[in-house]
Amino acid sequence: MVIVRANVAIDWTVRENVRAHLRVLVKRILRRRGYPPGKQEKATQTVLEQAELLGWEFVQAAG
């Protein structure tokens, strides 16, 4: 979550390019940790949904 938190922008929930960058970062972490390839997409979506729910907390922590 530290990498996600460090790459959050104030409007990241709106800007698709920021979401795409976060998606790439999460997938890269999952691959490095040996997460099963067939489950990476669902895990990535879950992480992004959780980050969206915690959005303002991430922004405040990053700022």
N, CA, C and O atoms as a MOPAC input file, in Angstrom:
PM7 MOZYME 1SCF
protein

 N      0.81100 1    -1.19100 1     0.00000 1
 C      0.00000 1     0.00000 1     0.00000 1
 C      0.85300 1     1.25300 1     0.00000 1
 O      0.37400 1     2.32000 1    -0.38500 1
 N      2.09300 1     1.15300 1     0.41800 1
 C      2.95800 1     2.32300 1     0.44700 1
 C      3.16700 1     2.85500 1    -0.96400 1
 O      3.13400 1     4.06600 1    -1.17900 1
 N      3.38200 1     1.96700 1    -1.92300 1
 C      3.57600 1     2.40100 1    -3.31200 1
 C      2.31100 1     3.04000 1    -3.84300 1
 O      2.38000 1     4.06900 1    -4.51600 1
 N      1.17000 1     2.46600 1    -3.56100 1
 C     -0.10000 1     3.05200 1    -3.99700 1
 C     -0.25900 1     4.42600 1    -3.36300 1
 O     -0.58800 1     5.39300 1    -4.05000 1
 N     -0.03200 1     4.51700 1    -2.07200 1
 C     -0.17900 1     5.78000 1    -1.34400 1
 C      0.75600 1     6.85100 1    -1.90200 1
 O      0.37200 1     8.01600 1    -2.00500 1
 N      1.96600 1     6.46800 1    -2.25700 1
 C      2.94300 1     7.43000 1    -2.76700 1
 C      2.59200 1     7.93300 1    -4.16300 1
 O      3.10400 1     8.97000 1    -4.58600 1
 N      1.73900 1     7.22800 1    -4.87800 1
 C      1.39800 1     7.59600 1    -6.24600 1
 C     -0.02500 1     8.10900 1    -6.39400 1
 O     -0.54000 1     8.20600 1    -7.50800 1
 N     -0.64700 1     8.43100 1    -5.30300 1
 C     -2.01600 1     8.93300 1    -5.33200 1
 C     -2.00100 1    10.42800 1    -5.60400 1
 O     -1.18500 1    11.16900 1    -5.05400 1
 N     -2.91400 1    10.85600 1    -6.45800 1
 C     -3.11300 1    12.28400 1    -6.71100 1
 C     -4.47700 1    12.66300 1    -6.14600 1
 O     -5.30800 1    11.78700 1    -5.90700 1
 N     -4.71600 1    13.92700 1    -5.93500 1
 C     -5.98100 1    14.36700 1    -5.35300 1
 C     -7.16500 1    13.88600 1    -6.18100 1
 O     -8.17700 1    13.45900 1    -5.62600 1
 N     -7.04900 1    13.95200 1    -7.48200 1
 C     -8.16700 1    13.57500 1    -8.34400 1
 C     -7.97400 1    12.20400 1    -8.98600 1
 O     -8.47500 1    11.96200 1   -10.08400 1
 N     -7.25500 1    11.30800 1    -8.31800 1
 C     -6.93200 1    10.01900 1    -8.92700 1
 C     -8.17000 1     9.18300 1    -9.22100 1
 O     -8.12800 1     8.33400 1   -10.11200 1
 N     -9.25900 1     9.39000 1    -8.51000 1
 C    -10.46100 1     8.60600 1    -8.75300 1
 C    -11.12600 1     9.02300 1   -10.05000 1
 O    -11.94300 1     8.27800 1   -10.59200 1
 N    -10.79500 1    10.19300 1   -10.55500 1
 C    -11.40100 1    10.70100 1   -11.77400 1
 C    -10.49300 1    10.47500 1   -12.98600 1
 O    -10.97700 1    10.14400 1   -14.06800 1
 N     -9.22700 1    10.64700 1   -12.81500 1
 C     -8.29100 1    10.60800 1   -13.93200 1
 C     -7.89600 1     9.17600 1   -14.26700 1
 O     -7.24200 1     8.50300 1   -13.47100 1
 N     -8.28800 1     8.72200 1   -15.42700 1
 C     -8.03000 1     7.34200 1   -15.83800 1
 C     -6.53800 1     7.05800 1   -15.98900 1
 O     -6.09900 1     5.93800 1   -15.72500 1
 N     -5.75900 1     8.03900 1   -16.40300 1
 C     -4.32700 1     7.78000 1   -16.55900 1
 C     -3.65000 1     7.50600 1   -15.21400 1
 O     -2.71300 1     6.71100 1   -15.14600 1
 N     -4.11100 1     8.14800 1   -14.16300 1
 C     -3.55900 1     7.88700 1   -12.83100 1
 C     -3.99700 1     6.50400 1   -12.35800 1
 O     -3.20200 1     5.76100 1   -11.78200 1
 N     -5.25000 1     6.16400 1   -12.60000 1
 C     -5.74500 1     4.82400 1   -12.23700 1
 C     -4.96700 1     3.75100 1   -12.98800 1
 O     -4.62800 1     2.71600 1   -12.41400 1
 N     -4.68000 1     3.98800 1   -14.26500 1
 C     -3.92900 1     3.02000 1   -15.06700 1
 C     -2.52200 1     2.83500 1   -14.50600 1
 O     -2.01600 1     1.71400 1   -14.44700 1
 N     -1.89800 1     3.92200 1   -14.09700 1
 C     -0.55700 1     3.84400 1   -13.51900 1
 C     -0.59000 1     3.04900 1   -12.21000 1
 O      0.27200 1     2.20100 1   -11.97900 1
 N     -1.56000 1     3.31500 1   -11.37400 1
 C     -1.69800 1     2.56400 1   -10.12500 1
 C     -1.94300 1     1.08200 1   -10.39300 1
 O     -1.40600 1     0.22000 1    -9.69800 1
 N     -2.75600 1     0.79700 1   -11.40600 1
 C     -3.04300 1    -0.59100 1   -11.78100 1
 C     -1.74600 1    -1.31700 1   -12.16000 1
 O     -1.52900 1    -2.46000 1   -11.75600 1
 N     -0.89900 1    -0.65600 1   -12.92600 1
 C      0.38300 1    -1.24500 1   -13.33400 1
 C      1.26200 1    -1.50100 1   -12.11200 1
 O      1.87900 1    -2.56000 1   -11.99600 1
 N      1.31600 1    -0.53800 1   -11.21100 1
 C      2.12800 1    -0.70500 1    -9.99700 1
 C      1.65100 1    -1.88500 1    -9.15600 1
 O      2.46500 1    -2.67300 1    -8.67200 1
 N      0.34900 1    -2.00900 1    -8.98100 1
 C     -0.20000 1    -3.11100 1    -8.18500 1
 C      0.11100 1    -4.44800 1    -8.84800 1
 O      0.52900 1    -5.39300 1    -8.18000 1
 N     -0.09300 1    -4.52800 1   -10.16000 1
 C      0.18600 1    -5.78800 1   -10.86700 1
 C      1.65900 1    -6.16300 1   -10.76800 1
 O      2.00000 1    -7.33700 1   -10.62200 1
 N      2.52500 1    -5.16600 1   -10.84900 1
 C      3.96200 1    -5.42100 1   -10.73800 1
 C      4.29300 1    -5.99600 1    -9.36200 1
 O      5.07800 1    -6.93900 1    -9.25900 1
 N      3.70700 1    -5.44400 1    -8.31500 1
 C      3.93900 1    -5.94400 1    -6.95800 1
 C      3.43500 1    -7.38200 1    -6.82500 1
 O      4.10800 1    -8.23000 1    -6.24000 1
 N      2.25200 1    -7.64900 1    -7.37000 1
 C      1.69500 1    -9.00400 1    -7.28100 1
 C      2.59600 1   -10.01400 1    -7.98500 1
 O      2.81700 1   -11.11100 1    -7.47300 1
 N      3.11700 1    -9.65100 1    -9.15700 1
 C      4.02500 1   -10.55600 1    -9.87800 1
 C      5.28800 1   -10.81700 1    -9.06100 1
 O      5.73500 1   -11.95900 1    -8.95100 1
 N      5.85700 1    -9.76900 1    -8.49300 1
 C      7.08500 1    -9.92100 1    -7.69000 1
 C      6.85900 1   -10.82900 1    -6.49300 1
 O      7.75900 1   -11.56700 1    -6.09200 1
 N      5.67200 1   -10.77900 1    -5.92500 1
 C      5.36300 1   -11.57100 1    -4.73200 1
 C      4.87500 1   -12.98500 1    -5.07000 1
 O      4.55000 1   -13.76300 1    -4.17200 1
 N      4.82600 1   -13.31500 1    -6.36700 1
 C      4.43600 1   -14.65800 1    -6.77200 1
 C      2.94500 1   -14.93000 1    -6.72300 1
 O      2.52500 1   -16.08200 1    -6.61200 1
 N      2.13600 1   -13.87200 1    -6.80600 1
 C      0.68200 1   -14.02800 1    -6.78600 1
 C      0.24400 1   -14.77400 1    -8.03800 1
 O      0.77800 1   -14.50000 1    -9.11300 1
 N     -0.70200 1   -15.70100 1    -7.95100 1
 C     -1.12900 1   -16.48100 1    -9.11600 1
 C     -1.64100 1   -15.58000 1   -10.25300 1
 O     -2.51000 1   -14.73900 1   -10.02500 1
 N     -1.11300 1   -15.74900 1   -11.46500 1
 C     -1.50100 1   -14.89100 1   -12.59200 1
 C     -3.00600 1   -14.85400 1   -12.85000 1
 O     -3.53400 1   -13.81100 1   -13.23500 1
 N     -3.68600 1   -15.94300 1   -12.65200 1
 C     -5.11700 1   -15.99500 1   -12.90200 1
 C     -5.95000 1   -15.19000 1   -11.90500 1
 O     -7.12200 1   -14.90600 1   -12.15300 1
 N     -5.35600 1   -14.83400 1   -10.80700 1
 C     -6.07700 1   -14.09800 1    -9.76900 1
 C     -5.61600 1   -12.64400 1    -9.64600 1
 O     -6.14700 1   -11.89800 1    -8.82400 1
 N     -4.64300 1   -12.23900 1   -10.44800 1
 C     -4.08500 1   -10.89800 1   -10.34300 1
 C     -5.08500 1    -9.80700 1   -10.69900 1
 O     -5.11000 1    -8.76500 1   -10.04400 1
 N     -5.89500 1   -10.01700 1   -11.70300 1
 C     -6.84100 1    -8.97600 1   -12.12000 1
 C     -7.84700 1    -8.66800 1   -11.01500 1
 O     -8.12300 1    -7.50200 1   -10.73200 1
 N     -8.39200 1    -9.70800 1   -10.39100 1
 C     -9.35300 1    -9.50900 1    -9.30400 1
 C     -8.67800 1    -8.84500 1    -8.10200 1
 O     -9.25500 1    -7.95300 1    -7.47900 1
 N     -7.46900 1    -9.27600 1    -7.77900 1
 C     -6.74500 1    -8.68200 1    -6.65600 1
 C     -6.43400 1    -7.21000 1    -6.93500 1
 O     -6.54800 1    -6.36900 1    -6.04300 1
 N     -6.04500 1    -6.90600 1    -8.15600 1
 C     -5.75900 1    -5.52200 1    -8.53700 1
 C     -7.00500 1    -4.66700 1    -8.38100 1
 O     -6.94800 1    -3.57000 1    -7.82500 1
 N     -8.12300 1    -5.16700 1    -8.86700 1
 C     -9.38600 1    -4.42600 1    -8.75400 1
 C     -9.75700 1    -4.19900 1    -7.28800 1
 O    -10.21900 1    -3.12000 1    -6.91800 1
 N     -9.55500 1    -5.21100 1    -6.47000 1
 C     -9.86100 1    -5.09800 1    -5.04200 1
 C     -8.99900 1    -4.02700 1    -4.37900 1
 O     -9.50400 1    -3.21900 1    -3.59900 1
 N     -7.70600 1    -4.01700 1    -4.68300 1
 C     -6.80400 1    -3.02300 1    -4.10700 1
 C     -7.22300 1    -1.61600 1    -4.53200 1
 O     -7.24400 1    -0.70400 1    -3.70500 1
 N     -7.55500 1    -1.43000 1    -5.81000 1
 C     -7.96100 1    -0.11000 1    -6.29100 1
 C     -9.28500 1     0.33200 1    -5.65900 1
 O     -9.45800 1     1.51000 1    -5.34600 1
 N    -10.20400 1    -0.59200 1    -5.47400 1
 C    -11.47000 1    -0.25900 1    -4.81400 1
 C    -11.22400 1     0.16000 1    -3.36400 1
 O    -11.82000 1     1.12400 1    -2.88200 1
 N    -10.34800 1    -0.56500 1    -2.67600 1
 C    -10.03100 1    -0.21400 1    -1.29400 1
 C     -9.35200 1     1.14700 1    -1.22600 1
 O     -9.65000 1     1.95500 1    -0.34600 1
 N     -8.44700 1     1.39400 1    -2.14900 1
 C     -7.75500 1     2.68200 1    -2.18000 1
 C     -8.73700 1     3.81200 1    -2.45900 1
 O     -8.60900 1     4.90300 1    -1.90300 1
 N     -9.71300 1     3.55300 1    -3.31700 1
 C    -10.72000 1     4.56700 1    -3.61800 1
 C    -11.55100 1     4.88900 1    -2.37500 1
 O    -11.86700 1     6.04900 1    -2.11000 1
 N    -11.89600 1     3.85800 1    -1.62600 1
 C    -12.66400 1     4.07100 1    -0.39900 1
 C    -11.86800 1     4.85600 1     0.64300 1
 O    -12.43200 1     5.60900 1     1.43600 1
 N    -10.57700 1     4.67000 1     0.62600 1
 C     -9.70700 1     5.36000 1     1.58100 1
 C     -9.07700 1     6.60600 1     0.96600 1
 O     -8.12900 1     7.16100 1     1.52100 1
 N     -9.58600 1     7.03700 1    -0.15000 1
 C     -8.99400 1     8.10400 1    -0.95400 1
 C     -8.48400 1     9.30200 1    -0.19200 1
 O     -7.31500 1     9.66000 1    -0.33400 1
 N     -9.31600 1     9.93300 1     0.60900 1
 C     -8.88400 1    11.14200 1     1.29300 1
 C     -7.81400 1    10.84900 1     2.33000 1
 O     -6.93600 1    11.68000 1     2.56200 1
 N     -7.87300 1     9.69300 1     2.95100 1
 C     -6.83600 1     9.33800 1     3.91100 1
 C     -5.49500 1     9.18700 1     3.20000 1
 O     -4.46100 1     9.58500 1     3.73700 1
 N     -5.50400 1     8.60600 1     1.97600 1
 C     -4.28500 1     8.46300 1     1.18900 1
 C     -3.75300 1     9.82500 1     0.80000 1
 O     -2.55500 1    10.08200 1     0.91700 1
 N     -4.61700 1    10.68600 1     0.34600 1
 C     -4.19100 1    12.01400 1    -0.09800 1
 C     -3.57400 1    12.78300 1     1.06100 1
 O     -2.53500 1    13.42600 1     0.90700 1
 N     -4.21400 1    12.71500 1     2.21200 1
 C     -3.69600 1    13.43400 1     3.37500 1
 C     -2.34200 1    12.85900 1     3.82800 1
 O     -1.44900 1    13.60300 1     4.23200 1
 N     -2.20400 1    11.54300 1     3.75600 1
 C     -0.95100 1    10.91900 1     4.16000 1
 C      0.16300 1    11.23600 1     3.15400 1
 O      1.32400 1    11.37400 1     3.54000 1
 N     -0.18300 1    11.34900 1     1.87800 1
 C      0.80700 1    11.63400 1     0.84700 1
 C      1.21100 1    13.10200 1     0.86600 1
 O      2.33200 1    13.43800 1     0.48500 1
 N      0.31000 1    13.98200 1     1.30700 1
 C      0.57800 1    15.41900 1     1.25700 1
 C      1.35100 1    15.84100 1     2.42200 1
 O      1.67400 1    17.02100 1     2.55400 1

